[in-house]
Amino acid sequence: MMSTTEEDFELELRSLPGVLNVALERNDDDGVGGVTLLVYGPNARDTETVAQQIATLYFPEARIIVESANEELKPVVVGGVRVVLERAEFDPHSGGCEVELSLAGRHAFARTGSGPLIGGAEATLAALGDLGFDIPFTLLSVTNVTALRSWPVIVALRSRESGEDRFGVAQADEDVLAAAKATLDALNRFAATRES
């Protein structure tokens, strides 16, 4: 359960321009050891500076990490092999999603009935599993930044190994496509850390 101080801290960070998401990380003493901000817009560095100033008032030892949502989506590369998102579709009549991925000439299809946002992310994870990838993450959340079309979708995945969270962000005309791309974006960041 969050303390009042932690709630105030998170609220101040969420009110900064361009901040899409705030994730507080616990330290060994169950205090706030770090904060990851997902920022969209041209002033990510300015937001980081202000966030560090706010942190000194609440939790001076907390480290601030800013991830920019402005970066162009790169295809997921695992072990030097490129995973391609072929299509992501939502059927409003059935409420189902279908995602198709390809890898070195092999194709995988996955269907879910969870709506365009959650369904797009779930189907993407399932299709990756069908392609043979062991993805050590569970889906935490899928969120539209606003209710407007063509605004970013954020996908949060939680590691089953370490409990750390990974975020992916993508924009598309359709929610299901944005959710699929954001899921792949989150896993691309994961793959990059594994390779490094």
Secondary structure by P-SEA (a helix, b strand, c coil): cccaaaaaaaaaaaacccccbbbbbbcccccccbbbbbcccccaaaaaaaaaaaaaaccccbbbbbbbccccccccccccbbbbbccccccccccbbbbbbbcccbbbbbbbccccaaaaaaaaaaaaaaaccccccccccccccccccccbbbbbbbbccccbbbbbbbccccaaaaaaaaaaaaaaaaaaaaac
